[in-house]
Every structure is written in C-alpha cells, then in structure tokens.
Amino acid sequence: MPKYINLYSKMVKSKLPVHGQEEKQFINDLRQKGEEILQYNSNLTFEDFIEEMGSPDDVVAEYLKFKESDVLISQIDKKKVVKKISLIIFGICLMIIFYVFYQVTLEVEKSKNQRVDKVEVIIEE
C-alpha cells in the first residue's frame, strides 16, 4: 500500500506551483496522514484512498488558500527568474559552442588550402 501514498504524493506535488521547504513539509504531512489511513483500512482501493485523502486538486487548492499570497507570488516570481536566467545561460553556451565549431571549421579549411601535395627531392652528386 505504500505505492498508494507515493503515487498520491506525486500527484499532489505535481500540482503545486512551487516546491520549497513548506511544500516538502506539507507533502510529508500528507504521507503521514495516508499511512494512518492505510493502517486502519488496509484493504482500500486507490480510488477509496483518494476519496479518504481528498482529490489532489482539492488538497492543493486548500493548501494554497491558507498560504500567504505575498509569499506565494514571490516564490513564483523567483521560479520565473531562475527559468529565464537558465535559458539565457543555455543560449549563451549554445552560441559559444557554435562559434567554436565555426572557428574549427575555418581552420580545417585553411589547413586544406595549405596542404602540400607534392614534395620534390633533388639529390646532387
């Protein structure tokens, strides 16, 4: 039955907009509640388990309702900033890789043009 708890906690976690310490504690509390429910009702199906725990959407909505909106907005903004910075760094890395590739290609072409095709050896006696 721990698979019910794992699956349910993954479902809830995927619906959370941010994943900080408070959210980790919230997920851990949900896991403990799920363990208690399964301890008393070990023959529950997954649908019954969800009915006992609450649908993941409802659980997340309740959690977000009681979370301070200023804190939530700042966490979401931080997440957006980190995504943008990551994309910028990724773009810069790609440009550097393409530039290096271009320079190597130019050097290869230059070396092809400077290649010695014939060597003439003159032996004097």
Beta strands, then each sheet from edge to edge (+ up, - down):
end
